[in-house]
Amino acid sequence: RVQGPSVRRHRTPNRVCPPTPLHSASMGMFSKAPSAEVKAKHVVVIGAGLAGAGMARIADKAGFKVTVIERRTGSVYKAGGSRGINDPEWAMTKMLVPIRALVSGSESKRVQNDVVAIDAASKTISLSSGGTLEYDYAVVAVGAQNLSPAEPPLGVYNLAGIREHYEHVSAAIKAAKKIVVVGGGAVGMETAGYTRDHIDASVSMTVVHSGPFLIDASLKGVEPKTLEAFSARILKQSADAKIDIVLNRRVTSMGAADAPGGYKWMDGSEFTVELDNGTVLTADLVLWCIGSRSNAPQMMPESSMEPGSKLIKVNRKLEVEGMEGVFAIGDCTNIKEPKLLTLARSKVGLPPGTPEGHADVVLANLITLAAGKPASKEWVTPLTKLQIAIPITKKVGGSAIGVPNFAAGLKGGAFEFFAFTHWMSTGQKASKALFVTEADETAIVPLAEAPAKSPAVAPAKSP
């Protein structure tokens, strides 16, 4: 997966860990008591992924009244999904991060619900439960839905459903004899590689990719020679790992229906997978890994969306076009830059030298707005060297650009797909005492207790 600046490895002690203190180098903005203007303002953060988690946390620390709305019980670290579908226990203890430490202010709350509309004129947010929340400022950080089994599907939001998803996919992988992965991007190749490590050598695996080079969508703008050399190295490693690669081909039809969560399965029965050149493959499991889709359209007015991509139109201050007091950060925006976790999240709590992210820019503008002045801080994409590391298997290693190739192997093994960075961004360290549990579901603040002036109703239960 594409990474930004290098991150130091985080070691987890074998004991119960309290929330991680904010790094001293990033404490400057919180060194003074918040102003009365800041304390009077209510900020609603929609989404608790990497971008939203950081945004909610620093807005709360700055003194705002914060409501963070997240439809899942915990925050899913999507980059680890290729390991999660092969190791459900790891998914539930490392990929699924509790959001209990995001906000701690006396008037800050967490609400588990789904947003269906934002009305900038009335400054209200409509929820799927039928209730509404009023806000002074809103930050949309809903990201994108990964179109692969690596992420729990839409509608699966609670602990039991998320666990069931990863266990079902894992069981299908273990039972399969002929696996086809559709999509040779970062998610597809990491899925193929990590799955190869978890299945018997007799199981066949084929990756079908529509482009001429693997991982090409993540490497736009890279010099052709670099792209060709990178793709060639992955092709060689894939062959060594007994992963067949089919380039410049699309899947046109297959003899299996969708299974819940982005994969095709027929309970062990073989079915056909037809390609656009007439080639017919046989499989008993297809893992669909074809990119992502913006989560924003369900809640944003059409006028604020970029045609085609359905990404949110923002200016350099990260304000949403035509929606005063509403900001957007992360993968759901139309900013012309790589979709990197290091660009979206906040630098607060991370090692010295970590550049500012979208969340830091928005916080500065929220503080300025609360003081009665217009937002002025602009986002400038840091000029960082592209770094990408794609682990294939433990035996053959992986391939990288911008960092040594052995880093790709570390990412899939010792670095555990950098899951620790998500824990750091939420102010926690992974420990058995901090894994997401059923207590997190019962501890979610009911909408009736959230800071809103409108009639309150209880949030709908997740399926």
Disulfide bonds with the S-S distance in Angstrom:
none
